[in-house]
Amino acid sequence: MAYKLINAAEARPGVAIMVDGVPCLTKSNDISKTGKHGHAKCRIEAISVIDGKKKVFVAGGHDRLDSPLIEKNRGQLLSIAGDKANVMDMQSFETIELIIPEDLKEELKDGDQVEYWVVEGSKVIKRKI
């Protein structure tokens, strides 16, 4: 997958970064001041794009982080069976089977348009359009 390298101090809220091999969106980045003999430290809180788990870690301000490229696509729900949905991509018209997130299960129904993200080969429904 394609990556972009950024410094830890550049990981602002909303920026995608890789944490332990998992693509995450940055929630907050607390940057400490530099010390007499050291560099700035960053305490970064991030939320996994795939499963929604929170990850917290500390890195040096000049440490390089991988920033994955996120492809955002639109699709139409063809059918829903349990926690899985068949989605037709609106550009290529291919059919994909995706897992419906817990927070969207109640509001999605057949025929709705959704935005789904392709990150690191994983496809995730993010919101109803």
Phi and psi in degrees as GROMACS dihedral restraints (atoms count N, CA, C in turn):
[ dihedral_restraints ]
;  ai    aj    ak    al  type     phi  dphi    fc
    3     4     5     6     1   -82.5    20    10
    4     5     6     7     1   136.2    20    10
    6     7     8     9     1  -125.2    20    10
    7     8     9    10     1   158.2    20    10
    9    10    11    12     1  -124.0    20    10
   10    11    12    13     1   137.0    20    10
   12    13    14    15     1   -92.7    20    10
   13    14    15    16     1   132.4    20    10
   15    16    17    18     1  -132.1    20    10
   16    17    18    19     1   157.7    20    10
   18    19    20    21     1   -76.4    20    10
   19    20    21    22     1   154.1    20    10
   21    22    23    24     1   -61.4    20    10
   22    23    24    25     1   -33.0    20    10
   24    25    26    27     1   -69.7    20    10
   25    26    27    28     1   -17.8    20    10
   27    28    29    30     1   -88.8    20    10
   28    29    30    31     1    -2.5    20    10
   30    31    32    33     1   -79.6    20    10
   31    32    33    34     1    78.8    20    10
   33    34    35    36     1   -78.6    20    10
   34    35    36    37     1   164.0    20    10
   36    37    38    39     1   -56.8    20    10
   37    38    39    40     1   131.4    20    10
   39    40    41    42     1    97.4    20    10
   40    41    42    43     1    -8.9    20    10
   42    43    44    45     1   -83.1    20    10
   43    44    45    46     1   136.5    20    10
   45    46    47    48     1   -82.7    20    10
   46    47    48    49     1   132.5    20    10
   48    49    50    51     1  -137.2    20    10
   49    50    51    52     1   161.6    20    10
   51    52    53    54     1   -98.4    20    10
   52    53    54    55     1   127.5    20    10
   54    55    56    57     1  -124.9    20    10
   55    56    57    58     1   114.7    20    10
   57    58    59    60     1    54.1    20    10
   58    59    60    61     1    38.3    20    10
   60    61    62    63     1    78.8    20    10
   61    62    63    64     1     9.2    20    10
   63    64    65    66     1  -115.7    20    10
   64    65    66    67     1   129.4    20    10
   66    67    68    69     1   -70.7    20    10
   67    68    69    70     1   131.2    20    10
   69    70    71    72     1  -135.6    20    10
   70    71    72    73     1   157.2    20    10
   72    73    74    75     1  -104.4    20    10
   73    74    75    76     1   133.2    20    10
   75    76    77    78     1   -70.2    20    10
   76    77    78    79     1   129.5    20    10
   78    79    80    81     1   -96.1    20    10
   79    80    81    82     1   -43.5    20    10
   81    82    83    84     1  -153.7    20    10
   82    83    84    85     1   157.2    20    10
   84    85    86    87     1  -141.5    20    10
   85    86    87    88     1   104.7    20    10
   87    88    89    90     1   -94.3    20    10
   88    89    90    91     1   116.4    20    10
   90    91    92    93     1  -105.4    20    10
   91    92    93    94     1   122.7    20    10
   93    94    95    96     1   -84.7    20    10
   94    95    96    97     1   161.5    20    10
   96    97    98    99     1   -73.5    20    10
   97    98    99   100     1   158.1    20    10
   99   100   101   102     1   -72.1    20    10
  100   101   102   103     1   148.9    20    10
  102   103   104   105     1   -97.9    20    10
  103   104   105   106     1  -174.8    20    10
  105   106   107   108     1   -64.2    20    10
  106   107   108   109     1   -39.0    20    10
  108   109   110   111     1  -118.6    20    10
  109   110   111   112     1    13.1    20    10
  111   112   113   114     1  -137.2    20    10
  112   113   114   115     1  -173.8    20    10
  114   115   116   117     1  -107.1    20    10
  115   116   117   118     1   169.7    20    10
  117   118   119   120     1   -66.8    20    10
  118   119   120   121     1   148.0    20    10
  120   121   122   123     1  -114.7    20    10
  121   122   123   124     1   144.7    20    10
  123   124   125   126     1  -117.9    20    10
  124   125   126   127     1   127.9    20    10
  126   127   128   129     1  -103.7    20    10
  127   128   129   130     1   109.0    20    10
  129   130   131   132     1  -108.6    20    10
  130   131   132   133     1   128.2    20    10
  132   133   134   135     1  -106.1    20    10
  133   134   135   136     1   129.9    20    10
  135   136   137   138     1  -137.0    20    10
  136   137   138   139     1   154.1    20    10
  138   139   140   141     1  -118.2    20    10
  139   140   141   142     1   129.9    20    10
  141   142   143   144     1   -62.4    20    10
  142   143   144   145     1   135.2    20    10
  144   145   146   147     1   -70.5    20    10
  145   146   147   148     1   -33.3    20    10
  147   148   149   150     1   -82.6    20    10
  148   149   150   151     1   -52.2    20    10
  150   151   152   153     1  -114.1    20    10
  151   152   153   154     1    -3.2    20    10
  153   154   155   156     1    78.6    20    10
  154   155   156   157     1    12.3    20    10
  156   157   158   159     1   -79.2    20    10
  157   158   159   160     1   145.2    20    10
  159   160   161   162     1   -86.8    20    10
  160   161   162   163     1   137.1    20    10
  162   163   164   165     1  -129.8    20    10
  163   164   165   166     1   132.9    20    10
  165   166   167   168     1  -125.5    20    10
  166   167   168   169     1   133.4    20    10
  168   169   170   171     1  -151.9    20    10
  169   170   171   172     1   163.4    20    10
  171   172   173   174     1  -117.1    20    10
  172   173   174   175     1   135.9    20    10
  174   175   176   177     1  -141.3    20    10
  175   176   177   178     1   156.9    20    10
  177   178   179   180     1   -67.8    20    10
  178   179   180   181     1   150.7    20    10
  180   181   182   183     1   -61.8    20    10
  181   182   183   184     1   -26.6    20    10
  183   184   185   186     1   -99.7    20    10
  184   185   186   187     1     2.0    20    10
  186   187   188   189     1   -65.0    20    10
  187   188   189   190     1   143.2    20    10
  189   190   191   192     1   -92.0    20    10
  190   191   192   193     1   134.4    20    10
  192   193   194   195     1  -118.8    20    10
  193   194   195   196     1   145.3    20    10
  195   196   197   198     1   -79.5    20    10
  196   197   198   199     1   134.7    20    10
  198   199   200   201     1  -118.3    20    10
  199   200   201   202     1   106.5    20    10
  201   202   203   204     1   -72.1    20    10
  202   203   204   205     1   150.7    20    10
  204   205   206   207     1   -86.2    20    10
  205   206   207   208     1   130.1    20    10
  207   208   209   210     1  -105.1    20    10
  208   209   210   211     1   126.3    20    10
  210   211   212   213     1   -99.7    20    10
  211   212   213   214     1   121.3    20    10
  213   214   215   216     1  -105.1    20    10
  214   215   216   217     1   125.6    20    10
  216   217   218   219     1  -127.8    20    10
  217   218   219   220     1   162.9    20    10
  219   220   221   222     1  -112.4    20    10
  220   221   222   223     1   146.6    20    10
  222   223   224   225     1  -149.3    20    10
  223   224   225   226     1   167.3    20    10
  225   226   227   228     1  -118.2    20    10
  226   227   228   229     1   133.7    20    10
  228   229   230   231     1   -72.5    20    10
  229   230   231   232     1   122.9    20    10
  231   232   233   234     1   -91.0    20    10
  232   233   234   235     1   -44.7    20    10
  234   235   236   237     1  -155.8    20    10
  235   236   237   238     1   155.6    20    10
  237   238   239   240     1  -124.5    20    10
  238   239   240   241     1   128.9    20    10
  240   241   242   243     1  -133.2    20    10
  241   242   243   244     1   102.0    20    10
  243   244   245   246     1    69.4    20    10
  244   245   246   247     1  -121.1    20    10
  246   247   248   249     1  -102.2    20    10
  247   248   249   250     1    12.4    20    10
  249   250   251   252     1  -117.0    20    10
  250   251   252   253     1   149.9    20    10
  252   253   254   255     1  -134.2    20    10
  253   254   255   256     1   141.9    20    10
  255   256   257   258     1   -91.6    20    10
  256   257   258   259     1   123.1    20    10
  258   259   260   261     1  -120.9    20    10
  259   260   261   262     1   133.1    20    10
  261   262   263   264     1   -99.7    20    10
  262   263   264   265     1   123.9    20    10
  264   265   266   267     1   -64.8    20    10
  265   266   267   268     1   136.7    20    10
  267   268   269   270     1   -78.2    20    10
  268   269   270   271     1   -15.0    20    10
  270   271   272   273     1  -101.9    20    10
  271   272   273   274     1   -47.2    20    10
  273   274   275   276     1   -95.8    20    10
  274   275   276   277     1   -12.1    20    10
  276   277   278   279     1    61.5    20    10
  277   278   279   280     1    21.9    20    10
  279   280   281   282     1   -82.6    20    10
  280   281   282   283     1   152.9    20    10
  282   283   284   285     1  -102.2    20    10
  283   284   285   286     1   131.3    20    10
  285   286   287   288     1  -127.2    20    10
  286   287   288   289     1   141.9    20    10
  288   289   290   291     1   -99.8    20    10
  289   290   291   292     1   120.5    20    10
  291   292   293   294     1  -123.8    20    10
  292   293   294   295     1   152.7    20    10
  294   295   296   297     1   -84.7    20    10
  295   296   297   298     1   135.1    20    10
  297   298   299   300     1   -84.7    20    10
  298   299   300   301     1   127.2    20    10
  300   301   302   303     1   -65.2    20    10
  301   302   303   304     1   152.6    20    10
  303   304   305   306     1   -57.1    20    10
  304   305   306   307     1   -40.6    20    10
  306   307   308   309     1   -73.9    20    10
  307   308   309   310     1   -12.3    20    10
  309   310   311   312     1  -106.7    20    10
  310   311   312   313     1    -4.1    20    10
  312   313   314   315     1   -59.8    20    10
  313   314   315   316     1   -38.4    20    10
  315   316   317   318     1   -74.4    20    10
  316   317   318   319     1   -33.6    20    10
  318   319   320   321     1   -94.2    20    10
  319   320   321   322     1   -12.0    20    10
  321   322   323   324     1   -89.2    20    10
  322   323   324   325     1   140.5    20    10
  324   325   326   327     1  -144.6    20    10
  325   326   327   328     1   169.2    20    10
  327   328   329   330     1   -57.3    20    10
  328   329   330   331     1   138.4    20    10
  330   331   332   333     1    91.8    20    10
  331   332   333   334     1   -12.1    20    10
  333   334   335   336     1   -69.9    20    10
  334   335   336   337     1   151.1    20    10
  336   337   338   339     1   -97.6    20    10
  337   338   339   340     1   138.2    20    10
  339   340   341   342     1  -130.2    20    10
  340   341   342   343     1   159.3    20    10
  342   343   344   345     1  -104.2    20    10
  343   344   345   346     1   128.4    20    10
  345   346   347   348     1  -125.0    20    10
  346   347   348   349     1   148.1    20    10
  348   349   350   351     1  -108.5    20    10
  349   350   351   352     1   142.5    20    10
  351   352   353   354     1  -110.5    20    10
  352   353   354   355     1   110.3    20    10
  354   355   356   357     1  -130.8    20    10
  355   356   357   358     1   121.3    20    10
  357   358   359   360     1    54.4    20    10
  358   359   360   361     1    36.1    20    10
  360   361   362   363     1    83.1    20    10
  361   362   363   364     1   -10.2    20    10
  363   364   365   366     1   -93.2    20    10
  364   365   366   367     1   141.1    20    10
  366   367   368   369     1  -115.2    20    10
  367   368   369   370     1   129.6    20    10
  369   370   371   372     1  -135.5    20    10
  370   371   372   373     1   132.2    20    10
  372   373   374   375     1   -75.4    20    10
  373   374   375   376     1   127.6    20    10
  375   376   377   378     1  -105.9    20    10
  376   377   378   379     1   -38.6    20    10
  378   379   380   381     1  -161.4    20    10
  379   380   381   382     1   161.8    20    10
  381   382   383   384     1   -89.3    20    10
  382   383   384   385     1   137.2    20    10
